[in-house]
Amino acid sequence: MKARGGKAIYGASVGILMLDARFPRIPGDMGNALTWPFPVHYRIVREASPDRVVRRGAEGMLDAFIDAARELESDGVDGITTNCGFLALFQEELAAAVGVPVVTSSLMQVEQVNRVLPRGKRAGILTISASTLTPLHLEKAGVPKGTPIGTTEGGRAFTRAILDNELELDTDLARQDNVTAALKLKRDNPDLGAIVLECTNMTPYAADIGEATGLPIFSIVSLVTWFQSGLVPRRYF
């Protein structure tokens, strides 16, 4: 038996393009390596702050994300993702720039989730910033027009702490913000059958959201876990 080389790293099939942030990344956040049941490989895109990417449309950052994606590919990852749902804007460009599969945003799950729901039900989106989630973001992610959108904007802690890149996060208040926003989304949309969490920092609260709403909850962790299972299929014998 002979081992085969050609990569700089082994065992981490998923490469994650990270925003340049300092807010706490608690377990469940994709930027916390303990979240994953498999190894991942990180690359920070410098100057890509949460404010710049979410509130300012990632202006001037495409080349930096392409360079970082190419570095991940050169390191040896088998697929690439990002840690912000708003980076759906760069899906086409990143996929064209590298030779491995790319999935930029949790929002790319919405159409797939719609297909598995009972007739008359549809998925909705919970986002960190509805005011800056544009039709172009949704189009790039393949989100059907008219998809209901809820947001944690205006809450007590979550949106502010993440987008202002604060060094402290009140996780109890953040949980309340997410649950409250999800319940409002359900209340406003009687045909809601599931929720897709746009923001990768929402995943720590997915179980709470599911328990409160009684709905299936899909997140970046559910998407990347599926993604990784295709990159490295489980061996059964």
URNORTA-V580993 format. One line per field, one symbol per residue. phi: phi as a letter, one per 20 degrees, with the letter a starting at -180 (. if undefined). psi: psi as a letter, one per 40 degrees, with the letter a starting at -180 (. if undefined). burial: b if it has 9 or more other C-alpha atoms within 8 Angstrom, else e. Layout:
phi=???
psi=???
burial=???
//
This chain:
phi=.ceddpceccndfdddedfeccffdegoffedfffeebfccebeefmefgfffeedmlgmdgffffgffffffffpfeacccdbfffggdgfffffecdcfccebgffegfffgfdefgndbedddcfbffdeegfgfffemfffnffcdbegnfebfgffffelfecceffffffgfffffffgfffcfefdacdefefeeggdgffffffemdfcdcfffffffgffefcgfedb
psi=hhihaeidiiegdhhhhiigieihgihdheehdedheiiihihhhiegiddddddfffheeddddddddddddddeieihaifhdeeddedddddeeieiihhdideeedddddeeiiheiiiihhidgddehiddddddefhiiehihiieheaddddddddefieihhdddddddddddddddddegdeheihhhdheeeddeddddddddeiihiaddddddddddddgihhe.
burial=eeeeeeeeeeebbbbbbbbbeebebebbbbebbebeeebbbbbbbeebbbbbbbbbbbeeebebbbebbbebbbbbbbbbbbbbbbbbbbbeebbeebebbbbbbbbbbbbebbeebeeebbbbbbbbbbebbeeebbbbbbbbeebbbbbbbeeebbbbbbbebbeebeeebbbebbbebbbbbbeeeeebbbbbbbbbbbbbbbebbbeebebebbbbbebbeeebbebeeeeee
//
